[in-house]
Amino acid sequence: MATEYDLVIAGGGIAGLTAAVTAARLGRKALVLTGDIPGGQLMSIEKIDGYPGFPEGVPGYDLCPMLQDQAAAAGAEFMMTGLEYLDAQDGKWRVVTGEGDILARAVIVAMGSSLKKLDVPGEERLTGNGVSHCASCDAPLFRDRIVAVVGGGDSAMQEALTLAAFASKVIILHRGDALTGQACYRDRVTAHQKIDIRFNTAVTEILGEAQVSGLRTRKSREGAIADLEVAAIFAYIGLQPNTAVLQDRLSLDRAGRIPTDGWMRSELVGVCAAGTVRCQSPCRAVSAAGDGASAAVTADRYLMDGSWREG
């Protein structure tokens, strides 16, 4: 028979780990499905800014293990596997995972998001050979070389700043005509002598045989095509929520996110969503933590009295 828990939390990022801390402290038997890499996307972030209690910022690879240790100390359990499907079963949820089925009285979906791909020729073939999504991991490999970052938001600017500590030059390529991230990052990026920003520019192809040697770009307005010599490309053009396994189980919005109310309740009774998988997520570490705590409190109330839509 399947092992039963009060609460199964699908996702081991900030939202899922905060939900685990909160649920365990409320006395709930909680299991976190962390996937292959506990900590999620933030494990590769060199510095998370704006997170309470860390005025100088905190590396994701420090914060996530801290939260996991805190959740474990409170009594949460962990499995390095992922959610593959949800199925209603006698008023509970059968949680299908790569390690077998688990029964849960309530579920929190906090599986996070993946970085969107450019979907251009050369991207798949050269991934790991100059095509990267982790500046903190790969920046030292491109010391004193020219690299490109695609995107204009917070992640693109943060990674450009990380790369600038090693590369001879960092070229930011952005489809829009202005950077869209926080002012604190915009100010640092625009003032940095090693960062060159090129607006209204799209990448149409990644060049190179065994290793990235350059990019083919197109100007958004005049359509001019140009080749750009770079040793690597780091793309940060947005997030794709990891909800594909639930598309037949839940209604998703156009972006693939899960609609919830203010208490993180989805349309499925007993199932909450937290973090970047839910609609209208601000996509900030601190908001993901808040989502996780709210979802755990909602699940606890549901487990106490069975109410879902009231209050």
N, C-alpha and C positions, 0 to 999 in steps of 0.2 A: 504494500500500500504506500501511496505517496506520503511524504512527510508533510505535516501541516503547520502553518505559521499564522499568527494573527495578521501579519503584514509582510508582503514581499515587495521590495523596492528594486525596480529594474533600472540600474544605472549606478555607477560608482564615482560620478563627478561631484561637484560642490552641492548640487541640489539633492542628489541621492544620499550623500554622506550626511548632510545636515538633517535630512528627513530621518536617517537612521539614528543619529544622536538624539533627536527629539522624541522619536517613537520609543526608543529603548528607555529613555529617562521617564517616559510615561508608563513604563511597565509592560510594554508590548513585546511579544516574541517576534522579532523582526529579522528578516534575511535580506541581505543586499546581494544582487547579482551584478558583479562588477564588470563583467566582460573580460576581455583579454588583458586590458591595461587599467587597473584601478586608478582612479583620478581623472580619467577622461582627457579631453582636449587640453585642459589647463596644466597637465603634467609637463607639457613642453614650453610653457610660458615662463620666461626668465623673471618677469616681475609683474605682479598683479597690483595695479594702483587703485586707490580708492576703497580698499577693503578695510572696514573698521578694525582698529586695534593695531594696524600696521602703517603708521604714518609715512614710512620710507618705502612702502610697497613690500610684497612678499612673493618669492618664487612659487609658482604653482606646484613644483616638485617638492616644496616644503609644506605648503598649506594642505594639500590633499592627504599626504600621510598623517599629518597632525589630526585632521578630521577623522580619518579612518581609525587611528589609535583611540581617539575620544569615543567614537561609536562603539568600538570593541570593548572598551573599558566599561561602557554603560550597559553592555550585554548584547549588542547586535552581532549577528553572525554573517559570514561572507562566503560567497562561492564565485570562483573565477569562471563564470559562464554567462551567457546572455539570454534574454527573453526571445523566444521564437514564435510563441503564439499564446493567446489567452482564450479560454473557453469556459463558459458558465457551467457549473456543476453543483446542483443541489444547494443553491443559495450561496455558493462559494465560487472561487475562481481557480480553475486548473491552469497553472502556469507551466507552459511547456518550455523546457530549456535543453541545451545540449547535453546536460548531465542527468536528464530524466524529468519527470513531472513532479510538481510541488503544488500542494493545496494551500490557498490563502483566503482568509476572510476578507481582506482588502488588499489593494495593489496601488502602488505609486509608480507611474511611468516617468522616469527621469533619465532617459537614455542619451540625452544630449544631442549634439549635432556634429556633422563632419564638414570639413572645408569643401566648398564647391570647387569643381574642376573647371579649367578654362575650356575644355572640350575642343581643342585645336590639334591639328596634326603634329606629331612628335611628342605630345605630352605623355601618353601611356608608355611609349617606347623608351623614353629617357628618364622616367621616374626612377630616382635613386642614382642617377648619373648626371646630376645638375638640375633636375626638377625636384624641388623640395617644398615641404610645408612646415619646416621646423628650423628657424634661424638659429635658435639657441643650440640645436644639435649640430648643425652643419656649417655655421659661420666660420669656424676655424679652418675648414677645408678650403676656403676661398680667400685666404689672407693675401692682401695686396693685389687682388683681382677685381674686375668690374662685375657686379651682379645687378639683377633687376628684381624689383618687387612690383607686383601687379595689384592694384587696389588703392582706395583712398580713405578707408575707414581707420578705426583705432588699431585693429590687428595689423594692417599693412604698415602703419606708421611705427608701431612698436617694433615690428620685426625689422624695418628699415634702420631704426636706431641701433638695434642689436647688431645688425650686419655691418653698420658703419664703423664699429669698433675694430673690425678686421679687414674689410674690403678696402681697396683703394678708392672705389667710387660705388655709390648705390644710386641706381636710376629708378625712380618711382614712375610707373606708367598707370595712368588713370583715365577711364573713359569720359568722366565728367570734366567740368571746367573749374572745380574747386574741391579741396579736401573736405571730407564729411565727418571726420572724427572729432574728438574733444579738442578744445582750444589748447590745452596744455601740451598735447602731442603736436598739434599743428605748429605751434610756436617753435618747438624744439626742432622739428623736421625742417621747416623753412629757413631756420637760422644755421643749420648744420652745413659746414663747408664741403662735406663729402657726399651730400645728398642732392641729387638733381631731379626735379619734379617736372614731368612732361604730361600736360593735360590733353584731353580730347584725343587720346591715343589708345588703340586696342591692339592686343596681340593676336595675330592670325595664324602664326605657325612658330613652332620651336625648332630651331635648326641644329644639326649635328648628327654624326653617325653613332659612335659609341659614347659620346659625351656631348653635353650642350656646348655649342660654339656661338650661338647667337639667336636672335629673334627676328621675325618678320612682323612689322607693325603697319597699322593703317590709321591715318588721321580721320577722326570722326566727321569732320565738316567737309574738307576738300577731297578726302579719299586718297591722299598721297600715300604710296607704299614705300617703306624704307626698311633696310636690314640694319640690325643693331648688334654689335659684337659684345657678348657677355659670356661669363663662365657658368652662370647659374641663374635660375629663375625661381622666385618664391611667390606663389599666388595666394592672395587673401581677398577674394572677391565676394565673400558672404558665406553663410552657413546653410547646410541642408539638414533638416531635422532627421534623426534616425528613427523614423516611424514606419518604414516600409513594411515591417512585419505585422503592423496593426491596421493597414489600410482596408482590409476586409472586415475589421472588427469595430473600428471607430470611424466617425465622420471626421475628415481632415479638411483644413482650409486649402486654398490654392497653393500655398507654400509647403504643404505637407505637415502643418502643425495641428495640434489637438486643441479644439475650443474648450475653454473652461470658464467657470464663474470666478468670482473673487476669492473663493475658498479652495480653488484648484480642483473643483469637482468636474469630471467629464460627464458625458451623456450616459455612461455606464455606471450603474449603481455600485458603489464600493471601489471605483477606480478614479484616482486623481492623476493629474499630470503636473510636473514641476520642471522649471528651468527652460532651456531653449526649445524644448519639444512642444511647448504650449503656445497658443496664439497670444500675440501682444507681449511677448517676453521682451524686456529691454536688452537682453543678451549681455548682461553684466554679471560678474561673479557674485557680487553682493545681492543682486536681485534673485539669482538662482538659489542662494542660501535662504533668502526669505521665502521663496516659493516652497522649498523643501520643508521648512519648519511649518508653514501654513498647511501644507498637504498632510503632514504627519498629525497635526492637531485635528484636522478634518477627519482623517481616518480613525483616530482615537474616538472621536465623538460618534462616528458611525458604528464602531464596534461596541460602544457602550449601549446605544439605544436603537440602532437600526435606521435612524432617520437620515435622509440624504438631501432632500431639497428644501426642507423647512429650516428657517433660521440662518 
